[in-house]
Amino acid sequence: MTPTALMTPAQRGLGMVICLVTIVLAVLDMNIVSAASVPIVRELDPVHGVDRLPWLVSAFALAATALLPLYGKLCDLYGAKRVLLGAVGTFLLGSGLCGAAQSMEQLIAFRAVQGIGGGGLMSVTMVVMAHLKDPEKEGGGKGGATGGIVAGLGMAVGPLIGALFTDHLSWRWIFYVNLPLGLLVLVGAAVVLKLPASAARRSLDFLGAALAAAFATTLLLVTEWGGKDYAWTSPEILGLAAVALVSLALFLWRQATAAEPVLPLSLFRIRAVRLGFAIQGLVGVAMTGSIMYVMMYLQIARGVAPTSASLYLIPMAAGMTAVGLLIGRLTARGHAPQTFLVTGSAVAALALALLGLSGPATPLWQVMAELALLGCGLGQLIGQLIMLVQEAAPAHQLGVATTGVRFFQTLGSALGAATFGTVLARAYEAGEPGGTLGAVRTLTGTAREHALGSFTDAVDVVFLSAGGVLALALVLAVRLRAAGRTGAGSAGERSEDERPVLAA
């Protein structure tokens, strides 16, 4: 009996809609706060609020990332439906508390609660989508492709939606809007979904989960603080880096010895999974270099207002969505997903190289066209990587494999933010000795023109570096394509004993 044999096609379709709404909620809340930062500070803490703003984003990201490996293992042990309901409930609790926060300290703490649920919304939902695959459509993937496209779309339009809510309602509504949508998801998932659950109850590797959380948290703190709050060679950053390395070593040891590891090292013996994780991490690095620094280029070098700058991401989102849907249809008809990883990496690398040629006088329509091209490339990557990893992983490890993809993308984004931030600062200092990026807006006349030129050159170095990262992803994609689907643990090699037992 197939995992969704007790679900009708209509129920599977409704379940897929519920999953897509869930992913939108998760992704928007990772990016929507940036547009409401000024009103939040003005109301909650006009004096010290600006210094604490980065923690509004970091608290969510830290909590969401730290628990990703645990979420995957919970899905494999107890079933994705139960874990999804718990994640949605936690997310709604955090959203309500954030909307009612009366101080920056409260808001930061409640964002962490929201992030605990938010990490599950993104990762567990993609596990659910994998189970919702139509059993009659073997070539159609496992739902991760569509989910990945929706996630990418949310990343691009999140700041714009946040700006609209803030301008026309209140910053609190960027959190309150989650409540009605989340309740619909909660009720719909509870009623509609009939998903597999493990027949046996096994122990959970809490030590491994704690070590994974320690590694992810310290690594993200290094990337968040390094070069900004503290010098890269400061005792604080070096100490955090040492803790990250030690916790990583202990985590790997634990995964090699634990009876039920949260991220089984056996997954890395599967070529498609191993290369998929690596490519996803590189894509995370490159996406950071594109979205973040395009916004900086538009606002600093071209004088575009923050809300208007968000509109420039729409072509990128449109390219991701259109191409992603097209690729989904092509793979459903039998075209190899590995081929699109190759073409997607090449197109995205080309788009970043073109952005790297931008100058202070580059027509803005050209920037939008290059962003659309970038979206066309990323649209071939994000969802296909999830699908390939899901197809290659053994059925009883679907949860940890899916959350592993998300985990590596998040770590890649963190490393990209740190690396590109350093690259930008060093490249700018080369053109403006003794100058700082924060002083660009205060300059006038010839000094301002020279500083803007140096800033644009520095951003171009970032874009070219991101293009180089995707060139490396292209090399790995070519290797993955050459390997085909013959690796161990592929969908076609699974035995019936590996398939989950259907829950009543």
Secondary structure, 3 states (H helix, E strand, C coil): CCCCCCCCHHHHHHHHHHHHHHHHHHHHHHHHHHHHHHHHHHHHCCCCHHHHHHHHHHHHHHHHHHCHHHHHHHHHHHCHHHHHHHHHHHHHHHHHHHHCCCCHHHHHHHHHHHHHHHHHHHHHHHHHHHHCCCCCCCCCCCCHHHHHHHHHHHHHHHHHHHHHHHHHCCCCHHHHCHHHHHHHHHHHHHHHCCCECCCCCCCCCHHHHHHHHHHHHHHHHHHHHECCCECCCCHHHHHHHHHHHHHHHHHHHHHHHCCCCCCCHHHHHCHHHHHHHHHHHHHHHHHHHHHHHHHHHHHHHCCCCHHHHHHCCHHHHHHHHHHHHHHHHHHHCCCCHHHHHHHHHHHHHHHHHHHCCCCCCCCHHHHHHHHHHHHHHHCCCHHHHHHHHHHHCCHHHHHHHHHHHHHHHHHHHHHHHHHHHHHHHHHHHHHCCCCCHHHHHHCCHHHHHHHHHHHHHHHHHHHHHHHHHHHHHHHHHHHHHHHCCCCCCCHHHCCHHHCCCECC
